[in-house]
Amino acid sequence: MNHLLPLLDPARVPSPCFVLDEARLLANAAILNSVQERTHARILLALKGYAAWATFPLLSRDASRGGHGPLYGTCASSVDEARLGREEFGGEVHAFAAGWSDADMEELLPLADHIVFNSLAQWTHFRPRLLAYARESGRRITCGLRINPEHSEGAVAIYNPCSPGSRLGIRPRHMPASLPEGISGLHFHTLCEQGADALERTLQAVERHFGAQLAQCRWINFGGGHHITREDYDLDLLCRCITHMEQTYGAQIYLEPGEAVALNAGWMTATVLDVVEADMPIAILDTSAACHMPDVLEMPYRPRVLVAEGNRLVEAGEAGEKGWTCRLGGKSCLAGDVIGEYSFAAPLAVGQRLIFCDMAIYSMVKTTTFNGLRLPGIGLLDAGGDFRLLHAFGYEDFRNRLS
């Protein structure tokens, strides 16, 4: 962790600032590529989890976009994500949304290679337009359906696509025995930050409910939520799962992780603005859970925090674990803008820097300008340890999104 000490230097790194770790992105990409090499699977980047396009050349295999990485393309949840994938990442562009409008589809057709529909009704509605586009352009778009195997692995309801009442995917009882003409594959997504054991159980449910339709597929998409680059992830089991589906159904397998691509590959610098006394000391930071790391409130989760002790970085402890416990709070007016309770060897002081861990995934794409708080800067820590500021945000970014 000591290679991150320069991030505490205000002369080098602004605050607050998201800092992308090039070395870790490359390490994650190598693990993902090992899965591709051991199987015939193609791995896509889920832009909903990580979309820092300045780093796309590290990840994309599309040399025409400057890519020198292993990933075959991107999956998008909107027209704008699809455009970002097409213009900045290259390769295959896969798109899924719970619902597409007619205006969405007109924009999406020139951008996407694969479009997945959430319902049979949406497919029926858009099929004539897709056929007309193929005739007019000479380019055929691969189409699929999202299925819901009614098998839950997610522990948090808001992130569980198979929770009761979920709007995502076609249930087994609603799926015809034969895939509709023009549909060549199926997509499912049941996982969230989970291991290959959860995938194995999900595949059993998918095969049990949709075996007849899988046999008709040219491709099968396992969706996202696979924590492939986590240290304890069972890569051997993942490869066995992929190989089983490849050999059983003769289909091209896709995976579309978001978190796994940038897991532990980003940090956020923050600075103590004040320490106030309430029921316990509260350190007010120049960042905000509500604006800059909303999953702290939504998920919820407690990010790891690093602080300098002498010439080394150490991790803050749980409340009461170390000599001084405080609550870390954001600077917005939201009463619940609280990151959590942490303990340190000594009281925090105004001007002191902290580093929040694992901030590249979701936090960056979900930031808001609530209260007019400026978005954190975005910078890159390259493999040699040099920092470069990629983007700074200002008043215009706040103003232009409101009218």
Backbone torsions as a table, in degrees:
resi	resn	phi	psi	omega
1	MET	NA	-17.6	-174.7
2	ASN	-68.0	-17.5	175.7
3	HIS	-66.9	-10.7	178.8
4	LEU	-90.6	-3.8	-178.2
5	LEU	-53.1	-37.4	177.9
6	PRO	-58.4	-22.3	-179.5
7	LEU	-67.2	-15.9	178.9
8	LEU	-86.7	-4.2	-176.2
9	ASP	-88.4	110.0	-179.0
10	PRO	-60.5	-23.6	179.7
11	ALA	-72.5	-21.7	-177.5
12	ARG	-104.6	-38.3	-171.6
13	VAL	-128.4	125.4	177.5
14	PRO	-70.2	171.8	178.0
15	SER	-141.1	133.5	-5.1
16	PRO	-77.4	154.7	-178.3
17	CYS	-155.1	130.7	168.7
18	PHE	-78.2	131.6	-179.7
19	VAL	-121.8	118.4	179.8
20	LEU	-87.7	138.9	-174.7
21	ASP	-104.7	101.5	-176.0
22	GLU	-59.3	-42.0	-177.5
23	ALA	-61.9	-40.8	-179.1
24	ARG	-73.0	-35.6	175.2
25	LEU	-59.9	-42.3	179.2
26	LEU	-66.1	-39.4	178.8
27	ALA	-64.6	-42.2	177.5
28	ASN	-63.4	-42.7	-179.8
29	ALA	-61.5	-36.6	179.4
30	ALA	-65.8	-39.1	178.1
31	ILE	-65.3	-44.7	179.2
32	LEU	-62.3	-39.7	179.7
33	ASN	-66.3	-32.7	178.4
34	SER	-61.9	-34.7	176.7
35	VAL	-66.8	-43.2	178.5
36	GLN	-61.8	-39.5	-177.9
37	GLU	-71.6	-30.6	-179.7
38	ARG	-82.2	-17.6	179.8
39	THR	-130.8	-171.5	172.9
40	HIS	-106.0	14.8	-177.2
41	ALA	-68.1	153.4	172.9
42	ARG	-115.5	129.0	-177.9
43	ILE	-106.1	133.2	179.7
44	LEU	-113.4	154.7	173.6
45	LEU	-89.7	123.3	174.4
46	ALA	-81.0	109.7	-174.8
47	LEU	-67.2	-21.2	178.1
48	LYS	-65.3	-22.4	-179.9
49	GLY	-96.4	-31.6	-177.1
50	TYR	-154.8	122.8	-175.3
51	ALA	-139.9	27.3	179.5
52	ALA	-75.2	90.3	-167.2
53	TRP	-66.9	-18.6	177.7
54	ALA	-63.8	-23.2	-179.5
55	THR	-97.5	2.3	-176.4
56	PHE	-58.7	-35.2	177.8
57	PRO	-58.3	-25.6	177.6
58	LEU	-71.1	-20.6	-170.3
59	LEU	-112.0	-34.3	-173.3
60	SER	-82.5	144.6	174.9
61	ARG	-93.6	3.0	-178.0
62	ASP	-82.9	101.5	-177.5
63	ALA	-64.4	-26.2	179.5
64	SER	-67.1	-18.5	174.9
65	ARG	-103.6	15.6	-179.1
66	GLY	80.6	10.0	-175.0
67	GLY	-74.5	142.3	174.0
68	HIS	-139.4	30.9	179.6
69	GLY	-109.6	-167.0	-173.3
70	PRO	-103.8	-11.4	-167.5
71	LEU	-83.6	145.2	-171.9
72	TYR	-83.5	-13.2	-178.9
73	GLY	162.6	-154.7	-174.8
74	THR	-132.9	158.8	167.2
75	CYS	-118.4	138.8	-172.9
76	ALA	-121.1	150.2	177.7
77	SER	-112.4	9.5	-178.5
78	SER	-163.0	168.9	177.3
79	VAL	-62.7	-42.7	-176.8
80	ASP	-67.5	-37.3	174.5
81	GLU	-64.5	-39.9	178.5
82	ALA	-62.1	-39.6	178.8
83	ARG	-66.7	-40.8	177.9
84	LEU	-61.7	-43.5	178.4
85	GLY	-62.2	-43.6	-180.0
86	ARG	-64.9	-46.5	-172.5
87	GLU	-80.1	-34.4	-171.0
88	GLU	-108.9	-28.0	-176.8
89	PHE	-102.7	-43.6	-178.1
90	GLY	79.4	-168.6	-176.5
91	GLY	71.5	-152.4	-178.8
92	GLU	-79.5	140.8	174.4
93	VAL	-116.1	112.9	176.9
94	HIS	-104.4	141.3	-177.1
95	ALA	-134.7	134.9	172.4
96	PHE	-140.0	140.4	170.0
97	ALA	-145.9	154.2	178.4
98	ALA	-61.4	-25.4	176.2
99	GLY	-159.6	138.4	175.2
100	TRP	-110.9	137.3	172.8
101	SER	-90.7	167.6	176.8
102	ASP	-60.8	-40.2	178.9
103	ALA	-65.6	-40.7	175.5
104	ASP	-55.1	-48.5	-173.2
105	MET	-63.8	-38.6	178.7
106	GLU	-60.9	-38.4	177.8
107	GLU	-76.1	-33.2	-172.8
108	LEU	-74.9	-34.0	-172.5
109	LEU	-54.2	-45.6	-179.9
110	PRO	-73.9	-11.1	-173.4
111	LEU	-98.7	-34.4	-167.7
112	ALA	-98.0	146.3	170.7
113	ASP	-98.7	-33.1	177.9
114	HIS	-127.2	134.3	172.5
115	ILE	-126.2	127.6	179.3
116	VAL	-109.3	132.8	-178.5
117	PHE	-104.7	144.5	-175.5
118	ASN	-84.5	-14.0	-177.2
119	SER	-150.2	159.0	175.0
120	LEU	-66.1	-32.7	179.8
121	ALA	-64.9	-41.2	178.2
122	GLN	-64.6	-41.8	177.7
123	TRP	-61.0	-45.6	179.8
124	THR	-61.0	-40.0	-179.5
125	HIS	-65.2	-42.8	-171.7
126	PHE	-94.6	-10.7	-177.4
127	ARG	-56.6	-45.3	178.5
128	PRO	-59.4	-37.4	-179.8
129	ARG	-69.0	-37.2	177.7
130	LEU	-65.7	-40.4	177.9
131	LEU	-65.3	-40.5	178.7
132	ALA	-64.9	-40.6	178.9
133	TYR	-62.9	-41.2	179.1
134	ALA	-61.6	-40.9	178.7
135	ARG	-66.4	-42.6	-175.1
136	GLU	-72.2	-38.5	-172.7
137	SER	-99.4	-20.4	-173.6
138	GLY	75.5	9.0	-179.1
139	ARG	-116.8	122.6	-178.1
140	ARG	-97.2	131.1	178.8
141	ILE	-97.2	131.1	177.2
142	THR	-74.1	134.3	-176.4
143	CYS	-123.3	147.3	-180.0
144	GLY	-146.0	175.4	178.6
145	LEU	-121.8	143.2	173.4
146	ARG	-88.4	133.0	178.9
147	ILE	-111.6	154.6	176.6
148	ASN	-120.1	105.4	-177.0
149	PRO	-76.2	3.0	179.3
150	GLU	53.8	42.8	178.1
151	HIS	-130.6	111.4	-174.8
152	SER	-94.6	130.4	171.7
153	GLU	-117.6	-17.7	-176.6
154	GLY	-74.9	138.6	-179.1
155	ALA	-89.1	-23.3	-177.3
156	VAL	-107.8	119.9	-170.2
157	ALA	-57.3	-40.7	-175.3
158	ILE	-65.4	-21.1	179.5
159	TYR	-109.3	16.5	-178.0
160	ASN	-105.3	103.3	-177.6
161	PRO	-67.8	-13.7	-179.0
162	CYS	-111.6	19.8	176.9
163	SER	-68.0	156.1	178.1
164	PRO	-54.8	134.2	-179.7
165	GLY	81.5	5.9	179.9
166	SER	-58.3	141.0	178.5
167	ARG	-89.2	2.6	-169.4
168	LEU	-103.8	119.5	172.1
169	GLY	92.0	156.5	-178.4
170	ILE	-90.0	129.1	179.2
171	ARG	-72.7	156.2	179.9
172	PRO	-54.2	-40.3	-175.7
173	ARG	-70.3	-14.8	-178.6
174	HIS	-101.8	-3.1	-175.7
175	MET	-92.4	126.0	176.9
176	PRO	-66.7	153.8	-178.0
177	ALA	-63.3	-34.0	177.1
178	SER	-106.9	133.7	178.1
179	LEU	-62.7	140.4	178.0
180	PRO	-58.1	147.3	177.3
181	GLU	-57.8	130.3	-178.3
182	GLY	100.8	-13.7	176.7
183	ILE	-96.0	124.1	-174.7
184	SER	-116.0	-3.8	-178.7
185	GLY	-160.3	169.0	179.0
186	LEU	-124.2	148.7	-179.2
187	HIS	-126.7	135.4	171.3
188	PHE	-137.6	150.9	178.4
189	HIS	-145.0	111.8	-177.1
190	THR	-125.1	-7.8	-167.4
191	LEU	-106.3	161.7	175.1
192	CYS	-153.2	107.5	178.6
193	GLU	56.2	44.9	-172.5
194	GLN	-123.5	167.0	-175.7
195	GLY	-90.4	-179.7	-177.7
196	ALA	-69.9	-22.9	177.1
197	ASP	-63.3	-38.5	176.9
198	ALA	-67.0	-37.3	176.2
199	LEU	-64.1	-43.4	-179.5
200	GLU	-58.6	-44.7	178.8
201	ARG	-65.7	-38.1	178.5
202	THR	-63.8	-43.3	-179.4
203	LEU	-61.7	-35.5	176.5
204	GLN	-60.9	-42.0	178.1
205	ALA	-68.3	-40.9	179.7
206	VAL	-62.0	-45.5	-179.5
207	GLU	-67.1	-37.2	-179.5
208	ARG	-63.8	-41.0	-174.6
209	HIS	-91.0	-28.3	-171.0
210	PHE	-129.1	23.5	-176.6
211	GLY	-57.1	-41.3	-178.7
212	ALA	-63.6	-40.2	-179.1
213	GLN	-74.7	-35.5	178.2
214	LEU	-59.7	-35.9	-179.5
215	ALA	-64.9	-15.8	179.5
216	GLN	-97.7	-1.0	-172.4
217	CYS	-85.7	139.8	168.5
218	ARG	-89.2	-21.1	177.3
219	TRP	-148.5	153.3	177.4
220	ILE	-136.1	129.0	-178.6
221	ASN	-108.3	120.0	-178.6
222	PHE	-80.3	0.5	179.6
223	GLY	69.0	-156.5	-176.2
224	GLY	-115.8	-162.2	-179.4
225	GLY	86.8	3.3	-179.9
226	HIS	-84.9	117.4	-178.2
227	HIS	-86.5	56.5	-168.0
228	ILE	-60.8	-33.7	-175.7
229	THR	-93.7	5.3	174.4
230	ARG	-68.1	146.3	-171.4
231	GLU	-58.7	-36.5	-175.7
232	ASP	-98.5	13.8	-178.1
233	TYR	-70.8	138.2	-177.5
234	ASP	-87.4	89.4	-178.5
235	LEU	-66.2	-35.2	179.8
236	ASP	-62.2	-43.3	179.1
237	LEU	-65.6	-41.3	177.4
238	LEU	-57.1	-47.2	-178.3
239	CYS	-64.9	-35.6	176.9
240	ARG	-65.7	-40.5	177.9
241	CYS	-61.2	-45.7	-179.6
242	ILE	-63.4	-48.0	-177.6
243	THR	-61.7	-39.6	177.7
244	HIS	-58.6	-46.6	-177.7
245	MET	-70.0	-37.4	177.1
246	GLU	-60.3	-48.7	-174.7
247	GLN	-74.7	-33.1	-178.6
248	THR	-72.8	-40.1	-172.0
249	TYR	-114.4	-6.2	179.2
250	GLY	62.1	31.6	-174.8
251	ALA	-109.7	152.5	170.6
252	GLN	-73.4	128.7	-179.3
253	ILE	-99.4	134.3	173.6
254	TYR	-117.9	145.3	167.5
255	LEU	-127.1	147.0	-178.0
256	GLU	-134.1	68.0	177.7
257	PRO	-72.0	149.9	171.1
258	GLY	-110.5	-58.9	-177.6
259	GLU	-60.3	-42.2	-174.8
260	ALA	-60.2	-28.4	-179.2
261	VAL	-68.0	-40.0	-174.9
262	ALA	-120.7	22.1	180.0
263	LEU	-60.3	127.7	180.0
264	ASN	57.9	24.7	-177.6
265	ALA	-110.1	19.9	178.3
266	GLY	-154.2	152.1	-177.5
267	TRP	-132.2	166.0	170.0
268	MET	-135.4	125.4	175.4
269	THR	-81.5	146.3	177.0
270	ALA	-147.5	158.7	-176.7
271	THR	-130.4	141.0	176.7
272	VAL	-76.0	122.6	178.6
273	LEU	-94.6	-31.2	-175.7
274	ASP	-163.8	158.5	170.9
275	VAL	-128.4	115.2	-177.1
276	VAL	-110.1	153.1	179.5
277	GLU	-100.0	125.1	174.3
278	ALA	-132.0	-129.5	172.9
279	ASP	-69.0	-21.7	173.0
280	MET	-151.7	166.4	176.2
281	PRO	-61.4	139.7	177.8
282	ILE	-125.5	120.1	176.4
283	ALA	-90.6	119.0	177.8
284	ILE	-89.6	124.4	-176.1
285	LEU	-105.0	166.7	178.7
286	ASP	-86.2	12.6	175.5
287	THR	-119.5	-173.6	-175.3
288	SER	-152.3	132.3	173.2
289	ALA	-63.8	-44.1	-176.6
290	ALA	-63.0	-39.3	-174.3
291	CYS	-94.1	-37.2	-167.9
292	HIS	-112.7	-17.4	176.1
293	MET	-146.4	65.6	-171.5
294	PRO	-63.6	-22.9	178.8
295	ASP	-64.9	-20.1	174.4
296	VAL	-58.8	-35.7	179.6
297	LEU	-92.3	-33.8	-173.7
298	GLU	-82.7	-40.0	-168.5
299	MET	-67.4	-51.7	-17.0
300	PRO	-86.7	165.4	174.4
301	TYR	-147.6	163.3	-176.5
302	ARG	-114.7	105.2	-178.2
303	PRO	-69.3	149.2	172.4
304	ARG	-70.0	145.7	-178.9
305	VAL	-127.7	134.5	176.8
306	LEU	-110.8	145.9	178.6
307	VAL	-142.7	151.1	179.7
308	ALA	-80.4	133.2	168.7
309	GLU	-126.6	103.3	-172.9
310	GLY	68.2	-128.6	-178.3
311	ASN	-103.4	27.5	177.5
312	ARG	-140.6	158.1	176.9
313	LEU	-96.3	135.6	176.4
314	VAL	-129.3	156.9	-179.7
315	GLU	-87.2	134.5	174.3
316	ALA	-62.8	151.1	-177.4
317	GLY	-96.5	176.7	170.6
318	GLU	-67.2	162.4	177.8
319	ALA	-54.6	129.7	177.9
320	GLY	83.5	-7.2	-177.2
321	GLU	-74.4	-38.0	179.9
322	LYS	-113.7	-177.4	-167.8
323	GLY	-65.8	-28.9	-174.8
324	TRP	-133.3	121.7	-179.2
325	THR	-108.5	138.2	176.8
326	CYS	-145.8	169.4	172.7
327	ARG	-102.9	133.8	175.1
328	LEU	-93.8	122.0	-176.8
329	GLY	-122.3	151.6	177.5
330	GLY	-84.1	176.0	-174.8
331	LYS	-98.7	2.2	179.2
332	SER	-77.0	172.3	-179.9
333	CYS	-85.3	-3.1	178.2
334	LEU	-66.9	122.8	-176.9
335	ALA	-57.8	-33.5	-178.2
336	GLY	-91.0	16.8	179.5
337	ASP	-76.5	72.6	-175.2
338	VAL	-127.8	133.1	-178.3
339	ILE	-87.8	-34.9	178.8
340	GLY	149.2	-179.4	179.8
341	GLU	-106.9	131.5	-175.0
342	TYR	-135.7	159.7	175.4
343	SER	-124.0	147.9	-176.4
344	PHE	-132.9	162.1	180.0
345	ALA	-67.1	-29.9	-178.9
346	ALA	-142.9	158.4	179.0
347	PRO	-58.0	142.9	174.3
348	LEU	-72.0	149.0	-178.5
349	ALA	-119.2	152.2	176.2
350	VAL	-57.5	134.2	-178.8
351	GLY	92.7	-8.8	-178.2
352	GLN	-74.4	142.7	-179.0
353	ARG	-95.9	143.8	171.6
354	LEU	-124.8	157.0	175.2
355	ILE	-124.7	123.3	174.8
356	PHE	-93.0	137.3	-173.8
357	CYS	-94.0	158.0	173.8
358	ASP	53.2	54.5	-175.3
359	MET	-107.7	6.6	179.1
360	ALA	-78.7	-30.5	-172.9
361	ILE	-94.0	132.7	177.6
362	TYR	63.0	-47.5	-179.0
363	SER	-53.5	-47.5	-176.6
364	MET	-64.1	-41.3	-175.5
365	VAL	-79.0	-15.1	-175.9
366	LYS	-106.7	8.8	-179.1
367	THR	-63.5	153.4	176.8
368	THR	-133.7	167.9	176.0
369	THR	-108.9	28.8	174.7
370	PHE	-48.9	139.6	-177.6
371	ASN	69.1	6.2	-174.7
372	GLY	73.0	15.1	177.4
373	LEU	-69.1	133.8	-178.9
374	ARG	-73.1	144.3	177.9
375	LEU	-66.7	146.4	175.4
376	PRO	-60.1	149.9	172.2
377	GLY	-62.9	169.0	175.0
378	ILE	-126.8	126.5	-179.5
379	GLY	-135.6	171.2	-178.6
380	LEU	-128.4	128.7	170.2
381	LEU	-98.0	107.6	-174.2
382	ASP	-76.8	173.7	-174.5
383	ALA	-62.2	-21.2	178.0
384	GLY	-88.1	-2.1	178.1
385	GLY	93.2	5.9	179.3
386	ASP	-90.8	139.4	-179.7
387	PHE	-98.6	139.7	175.4
388	ARG	-135.8	126.2	176.9
389	LEU	-77.5	123.0	-178.3
390	LEU	-92.4	-35.0	-176.4
391	HIS	-158.7	138.3	172.7
392	ALA	-121.3	141.5	-176.7
393	PHE	-107.3	152.4	-178.5
394	GLY	-143.6	-161.5	-175.7
395	TYR	-58.2	-40.4	-176.6
396	GLU	-60.2	-33.8	179.2
397	ASP	-65.5	-35.2	175.8
398	PHE	-71.7	-49.3	-174.9
399	ARG	-64.3	-44.1	-169.9
400	ASN	-73.2	-14.4	179.5
401	ARG	-91.7	-0.3	-174.3
402	LEU	-107.0	-25.1	174.8
403	SER	-173.2	NA	NA
